[in-house]
Structure formats: structure tokens, C-alpha cells
Amino acid sequence: MKTFTKAGSTLLLAFSFSILSVEGQEVKSLSGANSPQDDQNPVWIGSNTLLFSRAFHPENLGGESDPGDIWMTKRDESGEWTQAIHRPDLSTSGYDVPLGLEDVLTLLIYHQEKERQGVFQYSKFGSDWNFLRKIEIPGIETFEGELKGRVSQGGDLIFFSAKSDQGFGSDDLFVSQKSGAATWTLPQNLGPVINTVGQEVSPFFDAKKKELYFASTMHEGANGKDIFVAKALDETFQNWSKPKRWVQISSRGSEGSVTFISPEEIVWTSTQNSDGFADLLTFAVLVPLEIPSDFEIPSLAEASQTPISSSPSGTGMKPVPIFPQVSVGIPEVRFESENQMTKEESPNAEASYQLIAVDEKTKKALEEFTVSQKRMGQWQTLDPKNILKENLVGEIRIESKGYFPKFLSTSLLMSQGPTLALMTKMEPGANILLDAVSFRRGTAELEGEDTLLFLEGMANLLNENDGFKVRISGHTDGAGDPGLNKALSLERAGAVRDFLVDKGVPFERLRIAGWGGTRPLASNATEAGRAKNRRVEMTVEQ
């Protein structure tokens, strides 16, 4: 179990951590519930059960590029959270997020996928959830980004965050009210007191206390992304108190969302105790929740601003990444005057992407790196500040001196802001998947030009960093005879070693291991899972 203590205070600077001043309170990760991947939007559905969305996990239906599947963890009698279980019955190959219970027998899930786009009902049958139908929320298909949110107590309201052309900023908060068995009202923006030109995401509304909990990058006191609390002043959800930061759970990381297990117990997400991805956290022991209560009434001017386009143009402001709050996807942002931006710094968002290479441990942006794409059999260099979308398919390669090369699917490049590529430094303990290495089926024979080019690059990297030894580990899926699988995995590791030796890497620096199917990354129940388990990895040992 991972624990840490919050303490200290420093200023937030670009490419540095921030630690907020908080009385020492021990916080723990939710035991087996967390993963090295991104765990977000926890939803408590009773019966000691917590649902959440997990991104980029190899067991997701869409594999490692899947932006979110539904996972579940339960709390046992001792109070520990059990190993999280994937719920493929509630997931698609696209983005999925749990919204919560409409009633004790009806669960709402948001799907963003070709076949299922919108909010859907699932009906409980025993311990299982069965697909029921889509509910009608006018215009929800027009919202962009990764929608997050919760059904409020009673099941009559859905508060959610998403991007809208008519919003106040990058992500805004909205509410929709139930109007029939499967119909809901047009989503209503919560207004300028809540929404800013920055990001407001992951709302949780306490219907009894009329309090809204959400994450923001722009409200007063925010460092990266923190949890804020505001109180509804009436039933219209257009009049709110000024949001106040919840200091008790603010950290040097990025707080994404909070949910209540009971009036005395919470679970929230934060990147503080991870390598940039969000973890699910709670207090190690129950402590009094110091929720802001001295809410202030906003001025008339603050409560009557007009929505603006979510595009920085027209606002006089531009988004600027703040590191190291998020290490993949769209970084946290602050806003600067648009006149500080040159044309070279502002590529056309409609025609190009921007990429930033980041050290996966320090979260520092790398000053020197190259990006290239294979075209007509040749690797061609791309401008990382202006990667043209035209004819951009397949993969791009990111390289930086002293780092393992990174291959990134072009489908993962972000249109709304720079894409961050995590780079693994060549140092003891570093481990990477040699995902570009292929073999002829059932053999240890290297296959394909891409395999040979990739291994040539690895040989050059090892020769440039001659102070290290590495271990090459082969793995297979779980099908077939375990003894034969172990032998094949060792032979494949040996084939990689032999190639590297031929390219000048000293034999004594290369060790091999064959694990057969004993260390799977994914379930062997599906072909997609078995394919992920057939792999070769490299670990730096010295």
C-alpha cells in the first residue's frame, strides 16, 4: 500500500512541482484499485462498490490506446479495497465513464464510440448489469472532449463537464434534469461564476447540502488543477456562491474529482503519488472533513458574464501548458495574453498537431528531440510544433539522446493543445516494451523491416551508453504447452541479443530470460489479449 504525507509550500513554476501548505495528513492509495494507468471519475454505487474509468490499460476493449473503460473495485470486511476488475459488459472500445445510479436498479454510463454515443441505461440483474437503452439528452452528441460527471442523489440530475463551442472556456460544467423515463432536458451551462476560460471538470453535486464539488485550473488559488466547492443559491443552478478551494485535499499534484462514500468519507483522484497518471486516494484513517463553508455571494458583474467561444481567439488569451501536472494528453493550462504569442508558436489547430517530449520521471520537457514518420520506406523528420495532419497515418517516432525511442500512434495526437510523449531515460531500473519487434508466427525468426530498423536504433543507443547492462526478456501468451512456450520466449530473447551483438553491442552486456506465459499483461481469453502477451521487453540493470 502506497502512503504519503502532505506538507510544505512552494510556488508553482513551469516544469516544477508545487506543494501546497496543508497540515500533515496521511493519504493512501486505494490498495488494489489503482494501476500504472490513468484512473478517473470514481462513482460510489453502494454495496461497498466503486466504479471508475481507467484509460490506456492493455485489458481495455480498445487496448492500450483505449481512452477509458469501466472498472470496479470493492471494499472487503477489513476495509481494504480489492483488486480492480475490468467490466467489459459496461465498456466499449471507445471512451466510457460511469455516471452513477438513476435508481437502485438502473446505472447510467456515458459512451463515446461509433456504435454508442451518449448516455445509456444498464439494468441490474443479480450482480450483473445488462444493457437497456439509450436515454435522450438533446445535443449531447455535440459536446467534445472526455465527458466526466455524476448523477446526483435521487437520480434526477446529471452534472457533467465537457467542451462546448458556446462555453466560457476549455471545459465547462453543465446540468441536465430528468423529464421522463428515458428523456432529459437540454444541458444547461452553470454560468460564469462556476465556469472560467480555463478547465472546470468532474462535478459532484450533493443535493442535500446543495454543494457542488469540481476541479478547476483557473479559480482563485488553483495550482494546476484543484478541487473547489460552491453552493447553489436557488433551484435554477444559475446562481452560485463564489467557488472556494478545498485546501484539505489540495496537493502538489493535479486533483481531478471527488466522490463521497458517506458524509464522513471521500475518495478523490490525484497525480501526486504517481508518474503523472491519476490515482484513486482516500485518507488512511477517517479525519474530519474540512469542507469550505463560509461562501461569498458574487457581485452582479461576476454573475453576468457572457459565454465565449472555447477557442482562445476572441478571448485575448491563449492556453499555456503547466508541467508536471499531467504527463499524457492535454496538459493543465494557464492563460497568457495572446499578444505574447508569435505565429511560430501558434500552429493552425485545424491543420496541425503540436508535440512535447517529457521525461517520464521528472516531468521536465526535453529541449532537444526529433519527430519523424515513415513515408515511402524512409523516415522523414517532422516539425514537432507543427505536425501537419494531412496524410498523417500510422505511427510517428520520437527520439532524444539518452532516451529510448518512442513510437506513438497518430490516432493519439491531441487536437486541443499539445500532445505529451513520455520518454524513458536509459538508466538503471528503466524498462520498455520492444513493441516494434515482430517474429514469424511460432518461431524466433525476426520479421519485417520495421523490426530491423528499430533494433538498429536500440543497438546505437546501447553503444552510445556503454556503462549499462540490460536484460532482454521474452514472453508468450498462455496457449499451448508451458514448456514449449518458455523455450520459445527464451529463443526470441536470444534472437534480439544476437542481432544487437552483430551491431556491435558487447555480448557480456546483454542478458536474456524467457518467461513463457507466466507474466501476462492482459487476459488470454481474447486474441487481442494474447497478442499483447506475446512480447519482448528490455530492462536496464546497471
C-alpha positions in Angstrom: 0.0 0.0 0.0 1.4 3.4 -1.0 1.2 6.2 1.5 2.4 9.7 1.6 2.1 12.8 3.8 1.2 16.2 2.5 3.3 19.1 3.8 5.2 22.2 2.8 4.6 25.1 0.5 6.3 26.3 -2.7 5.3 28.4 -5.7 4.1 26.7 -8.9 6.6 27.2 -11.7 6.6 25.8 -15.2 8.4 22.4 -15.3 8.5 22.1 -11.4 6.4 20.5 -8.8 4.1 22.5 -6.4 3.4 21.5 -2.8 0.6 23.4 -1.1 0.6 24.2 2.6 -1.5 21.6 4.3 -1.4 20.2 7.9 0.2 16.7 7.7 -2.5 14.2 6.9 -1.7 10.6 5.8 -3.3 9.7 2.5 -3.3 6.3 0.9 -3.8 4.8 -2.5 -6.9 2.5 -2.8 -5.0 -0.7 -2.3 -5.5 -3.0 -5.3 -7.8 -0.5 -7.1 -5.1 1.6 -8.7 -2.9 0.8 -11.7 0.0 2.4 -13.6 -2.7 3.7 -15.9 -5.0 6.7 -15.5 -7.8 6.1 -13.0 -10.6 8.7 -13.0 -14.2 9.7 -12.2 -14.9 7.4 -9.2 -18.6 6.7 -8.6 -19.9 5.0 -5.4 -22.9 2.8 -6.1 -23.4 1.3 -2.7 -22.8 -2.4 -1.6 -19.2 -1.5 -1.0 -18.7 -1.0 -4.7 -16.8 1.8 -6.5 -16.9 2.2 -10.3 -14.3 4.3 -12.2 -12.9 4.9 -15.7 -9.4 3.5 -16.5 -7.5 4.8 -19.5 -4.8 3.1 -21.7 -4.9 -0.2 -19.9 -3.9 -3.3 -22.1 -7.1 -5.1 -20.9 -9.4 -2.3 -22.1 -11.5 -3.4 -25.0 -9.6 -1.0 -27.3 -6.2 -2.0 -25.8 -3.6 0.5 -24.7 -4.9 3.3 -26.9 -8.4 3.0 -25.3 -9.1 6.3 -23.5 -11.4 4.7 -20.9 -13.2 1.5 -19.9 -15.3 0.8 -16.8 -13.5 -0.9 -13.9 -14.8 -1.9 -10.5 -13.3 -2.3 -7.0 -15.0 -3.4 -3.8 -14.1 -2.8 -0.2 -13.8 -6.0 1.9 -14.7 -6.6 5.5 -11.3 -5.5 6.7 -11.7 -2.1 4.9 -9.2 -2.8 2.1 -10.0 -2.2 -1.5 -9.8 -5.4 -3.6 -8.0 -5.8 -6.9 -9.9 -3.8 -9.6 -11.9 -5.8 -12.1 -12.5 -4.9 -15.7 -16.2 -4.6 -16.6 -16.3 -5.3 -20.4 -20.1 -5.6 -20.1 -20.2 -1.8 -19.3 -17.5 -0.8 -21.7 -16.8 -0.2 -25.4 -13.7 0.2 -27.5 -14.0 4.0 -27.2 -14.2 6.3 -24.2 -16.5 5.1 -21.3 -17.2 6.8 -18.0 -19.7 5.8 -15.1 -22.2 8.5 -14.1 -23.9 6.6 -11.3 -27.3 5.3 -10.3 -30.5 6.7 -11.6 -32.3 4.3 -9.2 -31.2 1.2 -7.3 -31.7 -1.0 -10.4 -30.5 1.5 -13.1 -27.0 2.5 -13.9 -26.1 5.3 -16.3 -22.9 5.1 -18.4 -21.6 7.6 -20.9 -20.1 6.1 -24.1 -18.2 7.9 -26.8 -17.8 5.3 -29.6 -19.0 4.8 -33.1 -21.8 2.4 -32.2 -22.7 4.0 -28.9 -22.6 7.8 -28.5 -24.3 9.4 -25.5 -25.7 8.2 -22.1 -27.1 4.7 -21.8 -29.1 2.8 -19.1 -28.0 -0.5 -17.7 -30.4 -2.6 -15.7 -29.3 -4.7 -12.7 -29.9 -8.4 -12.8 -28.4 -10.1 -9.7 -24.8 -9.0 -9.6 -24.7 -8.2 -13.4 -25.7 -5.1 -15.4 -27.5 -5.7 -18.7 -27.7 -3.1 -21.5 -31.1 -1.5 -21.5 -31.4 1.6 -23.8 -30.1 5.0 -24.7 -31.6 8.0 -22.9 -32.3 11.2 -24.8 -30.3 14.2 -23.8 -30.7 16.9 -26.5 -27.5 17.9 -28.1 -25.1 15.7 -26.0 -23.5 14.4 -29.2 -22.3 17.9 -30.0 -20.2 18.1 -26.8 -16.4 17.3 -27.2 -13.6 16.1 -25.1 -13.8 13.5 -22.3 -17.1 14.0 -20.6 -17.0 13.4 -16.8 -19.6 13.8 -14.1 -22.1 12.1 -11.8 -25.8 11.5 -11.3 -26.8 13.4 -8.1 -28.6 11.8 -5.2 -32.1 10.9 -6.2 -31.2 10.2 -9.8 -33.0 13.3 -11.2 -29.9 15.4 -12.2 -26.8 14.8 -14.1 -23.9 17.2 -13.6 -21.1 16.8 -16.2 -18.1 18.5 -17.8 -17.3 18.8 -21.5 -16.3 21.2 -24.2 -18.8 23.4 -26.0 -18.4 26.0 -28.7 -20.7 28.2 -26.7 -18.9 27.7 -23.4 -16.8 30.0 -21.2 -13.6 28.1 -21.7 -11.8 24.9 -22.3 -14.1 22.6 -20.4 -17.4 23.8 -18.7 -19.8 22.4 -16.2 -23.4 21.6 -17.3 -26.6 20.1 -15.7 -29.4 18.1 -17.3 -32.7 17.2 -15.5 -34.8 14.1 -15.9 -38.0 14.8 -17.7 -39.3 11.3 -18.4 -38.5 7.6 -18.2 -35.7 7.9 -20.8 -35.7 11.7 -21.6 -33.7 14.5 -20.0 -33.6 18.3 -20.6 -31.2 20.2 -22.8 -27.9 20.6 -20.9 -27.6 24.0 -19.1 -24.3 25.7 -18.6 -23.8 26.5 -14.9 -22.8 30.1 -15.7 -19.8 32.4 -15.3 -19.5 32.1 -11.5 -18.6 28.4 -11.9 -17.1 28.3 -15.4 -14.0 30.2 -16.4 -11.8 30.4 -19.5 -9.8 27.5 -18.0 -10.9 24.0 -17.3 -13.7 23.0 -15.0 -14.2 19.3 -14.8 -15.6 16.3 -12.9 -18.5 17.7 -11.0 -20.2 16.0 -8.0 -23.3 17.6 -6.6 -24.6 17.0 -3.0 -28.3 17.5 -3.4 -28.9 17.6 0.4 -26.4 20.4 1.1 -26.8 22.0 -2.4 -23.0 22.0 -2.7 -21.1 21.4 -6.0 -17.6 19.9 -6.0 -15.5 20.2 -9.1 -11.9 20.5 -10.3 -10.7 23.8 -11.8 -7.4 25.3 -13.2 -8.4 28.9 -13.1 -10.4 29.8 -9.9 -8.6 31.8 -7.3 -5.8 29.8 -5.6 -5.7 27.0 -8.2 -2.3 25.4 -8.7 -2.6 23.2 -11.8 -6.0 21.6 -11.0 -7.6 21.7 -7.5 -10.9 20.8 -6.1 -13.3 23.7 -5.5 -16.7 23.9 -3.7 -19.6 26.2 -4.4 -23.2 26.4 -3.1 -26.3 26.6 -5.2 -28.3 29.8 -4.1 -31.5 28.6 -5.7 -33.1 25.8 -7.8 -32.2 27.3 -11.2 -28.5 26.2 -11.0 -27.6 29.6 -12.4 -26.9 31.3 -9.1 -23.9 30.2 -7.2 -21.7 31.3 -4.4 -18.0 32.0 -5.3 -16.1 28.7 -5.5 -13.6 28.1 -2.7 -10.7 25.8 -2.9 -10.8 22.7 -0.7 -7.4 23.1 0.9 -7.5 19.9 2.8 -7.2 17.7 -0.3 -5.0 20.0 -2.4 -1.6 18.7 -3.2 1.4 19.2 -5.4 -0.3 17.0 -8.0 -3.4 17.5 -10.0 -6.7 16.8 -8.3 -9.3 15.6 -10.8 -12.5 14.6 -9.0 -14.0 13.8 -5.6 -16.9 11.5 -4.6 -18.5 10.8 -1.2 -18.7 7.3 0.2 -20.5 8.7 3.2 -20.9 12.2 4.8 -17.6 11.4 6.6 -15.6 9.6 3.9 -14.4 10.6 0.5 -12.4 9.2 -2.4 -10.7 11.5 -4.9 -8.2 11.4 -7.7 -4.7 12.9 -7.8 -1.5 12.7 -9.7 0.6 13.4 -6.6 1.5 9.8 -5.8 2.1 8.6 -9.4 4.1 9.1 -12.6 1.6 11.6 -14.0 -1.5 9.4 -14.2 -4.2 9.8 -11.7 -4.6 7.5 -8.7 -7.7 7.0 -6.5 -6.9 8.2 -3.0 -8.5 8.4 0.4 -7.4 9.3 3.9 -5.6 6.5 5.7 -7.8 7.0 8.7 -11.1 8.9 8.9 -10.4 12.6 9.7 -12.9 15.4 10.0 -13.6 16.8 6.5 -12.7 20.5 6.5 -15.1 21.5 3.7 -15.3 25.2 2.9 -18.4 26.7 4.4 -18.0 30.5 4.5 -19.4 31.0 1.0 -19.4 34.5 -0.5 -22.1 36.0 -2.8 -20.7 37.1 -6.2 -21.1 40.6 -7.5 -23.6 41.4 -10.2 -20.7 41.8 -12.7 -19.2 38.4 -11.8 -22.6 36.7 -12.2 -23.5 38.2 -15.6 -20.6 37.5 -18.0 -21.4 36.3 -21.5 -20.2 32.9 -22.7 -17.3 33.0 -25.2 -16.1 30.6 -27.8 -13.9 27.9 -26.3 -11.2 28.9 -28.8 -8.6 31.2 -27.4 -9.1 33.6 -30.3 -11.6 36.2 -29.3 -10.7 35.9 -25.6 -7.5 37.8 -25.8 -5.9 34.8 -24.0 -4.0 31.7 -25.1 -3.6 28.4 -23.1 0.0 27.6 -22.0 0.9 24.2 -20.6 1.8 23.8 -16.9 4.1 21.0 -16.0 4.3 18.5 -14.4 0.6 18.3 -13.6 -0.3 15.9 -16.4 2.1 13.7 -18.3 -0.1 12.4 -21.2 -2.7 14.0 -23.3 -3.7 17.6 -22.8 -1.6 19.3 -20.1 -3.1 21.5 -17.4 -3.2 25.1 -18.6 -2.7 28.7 -17.5 -3.7 31.6 -19.8 -1.5 34.4 -21.1 -2.2 37.4 -23.2 -2.5 36.4 -26.9 -0.1 39.2 -27.9 2.7 37.3 -26.3 2.3 34.6 -28.9 4.1 34.6 -32.2 3.0 32.9 -35.4 5.7 30.3 -35.0 4.3 29.4 -31.5 0.7 29.1 -32.7 0.3 26.5 -35.4 -3.1 26.2 -37.1 -5.1 23.9 -34.7 -7.3 22.8 -37.6 -4.3 21.8 -39.8 -1.6 20.5 -37.4 -0.7 19.0 -34.1 1.9 20.0 -31.6 4.0 17.5 -29.6 6.2 17.9 -26.5 8.6 15.2 -25.3 8.7 14.9 -21.5 11.0 12.8 -19.2 8.6 10.3 -17.6 10.2 10.6 -14.2 11.0 14.2 -13.8 8.1 15.5 -16.0 10.6 18.0 -17.4 10.1 18.9 -21.1 13.1 17.8 -23.2 14.8 20.7 -25.1 16.2 18.5 -27.9 14.2 15.7 -29.6 13.2 14.7 -33.1 9.9 13.5 -34.5 9.7 11.5 -37.7 7.2 9.5 -39.8 7.9 6.7 -42.2 6.9 7.6 -45.8 7.7 5.7 -48.9 10.0 3.4 -46.9 12.0 6.3 -45.5 11.8 8.1 -42.1 11.1 11.8 -42.7 11.6 14.5 -40.0 8.6 16.4 -38.8 8.3 19.8 -37.0 7.1 18.9 -33.5 5.5 22.4 -33.3 3.6 22.0 -36.5 2.9 18.3 -37.4 0.6 18.6 -40.4 -2.5 16.4 -40.2 -2.5 15.9 -44.0 -1.6 12.3 -44.8 -0.6 11.7 -41.2 -1.4 8.0 -40.5 0.2 5.1 -38.7 2.9 5.9 -36.2 5.4 8.7 -35.5 8.8 8.1 -33.9 10.1 10.4 -31.1 13.9 10.3 -30.3 16.1 12.1 -27.8 19.8 11.5 -26.9 20.0 9.2 -23.9 16.3 8.1 -24.1 14.7 5.0 -25.5 12.9 5.8 -28.8 9.1 6.2 -28.5 6.6 5.1 -31.1 3.2 6.8 -30.9 0.1 6.1 -32.9 -1.1 9.2 -34.8 -4.6 8.5 -33.5 -3.5 9.5 -30.0 -2.4 13.0 -31.1 -4.5 15.7 -29.5 -6.2 18.5 -31.4 -7.0 20.6 -28.4 -3.5 21.6 -27.2 -0.1 19.8 -27.3 0.3 16.1 -27.0 2.8 15.0 -24.4 5.0 12.0 -25.2 6.5 10.3 -22.1 10.2 9.3 -22.8 12.1 6.7 -20.8 15.6 7.6 -19.9 18.4 5.0 -20.3 19.2 4.4 -16.6 19.2 1.6 -14.1 15.7 0.2 -13.5 14.2 1.6 -16.8 12.0 -0.9 -18.6 10.5 -0.7 -22.0 8.4 -2.9 -24.3 10.1 -3.6 -27.6 6.7 -3.2 -29.3 8.2 -2.7 -32.8 9.8 -6.1 -32.7 8.0 -8.9 -34.6 8.7 -12.6 -35.2 7.4 -15.1 -37.6 4.5 -16.9 -36.0 5.6 -19.8 -33.8 9.3 -19.1 -34.4 12.2 -17.0 -33.1 12.9 -15.5 -36.5 12.9 -11.7 -36.6 10.4 -10.5 -39.2 9.9 -7.2 -41.0 11.9 -4.2 -42.0 10.5 -2.1 -39.1 11.8 -4.7 -36.7 15.3 -4.5 -38.0 15.3 -0.7 -38.2 14.0 -0.5 -34.6 16.7 -2.9 -33.3 19.4 -1.0 -35.2 18.3 2.1 -33.3 18.4 0.2 -30.0 21.9 -1.0 -30.8 23.1 2.6 -31.5 21.5 3.7 -28.2 23.3 0.9 -26.2 26.6 1.6 -27.9 26.3 5.3 -27.0 25.5 4.4 -23.4 28.1 1.7 -22.8 28.0 1.9 -19.0 24.9 -0.2 -18.7 24.0 -3.9 -18.9 20.5 -4.9 -20.0 18.2 -7.9 -19.6 16.1 -8.9 -22.6 13.0 -10.9 -21.5 10.8 -12.9 -23.9 7.1 -13.6 -23.2 4.4 -15.7 -24.9 0.7 -16.0 -24.4 -0.8 -18.8 -22.3 -1.9 -21.0 -25.2 -0.1 -24.3 -25.8 2.4 -26.3 -23.8 4.1 -24.3 -21.0 7.5 -25.9 -21.6 7.5 -25.1 -25.3 6.3 -21.6 -24.6 9.2 -21.0 -22.1 11.7 -22.3 -24.7 10.2 -20.1 -27.4 10.3 -17.0 -25.3 14.0 -17.6 -24.4 14.8 -18.2 -28.1 13.2 -14.9 -29.1 15.1 -13.0 -26.4 18.2 -14.7 -27.7 17.4 -13.6 -31.3 17.2 -10.0 -30.2 20.5 -10.3 -28.3 22.2 -11.9 -31.3 21.1 -9.1 -33.6 22.4 -6.4 -31.1 25.7 -8.3 -30.9 26.0 -8.3 -34.7 25.6 -4.5 -34.5 28.5 -4.0 -32.1 26.9 -4.3 -28.6 29.3 -6.5 -26.4 27.8 -9.9 -25.7 28.6 -9.6 -21.9 26.4 -6.5 -21.6 23.3 -8.5 -22.8 21.5 -11.0 -20.6 18.4 -12.9 -21.6 15.4 -14.5 -19.9 12.4 -16.5 -21.1 9.2 -16.4 -19.1 6.8 -18.2 -21.4 3.2 -17.3 -20.5 3.8 -16.8 -16.8 3.8 -13.0 -16.8 0.8 -11.9 -18.9 -0.1 -8.2 -19.4 -3.6 -8.9 -20.5 -6.2 -11.7 -20.4 -5.5 -14.7 -22.5 -9.3 -15.2 -23.1 -9.2 -13.0 -26.2 -7.0 -12.8 -29.2 -6.3 -9.1 -28.5 -5.1 -10.0 -25.0 -3.0 -12.9 -26.3 -1.3 -10.6 -28.8 -0.3 -8.2 -26.1 1.2 -11.0 -24.0 3.4 -12.1 -26.9 6.2 -9.6 -26.4 9.9 -8.8 -25.7 10.9 -6.3 -23.0 14.2 -4.7 -22.1 15.3 -3.7 -18.6 18.4 -1.7 -17.7 20.2 -3.4 -14.9 23.4 -1.5 -14.4 
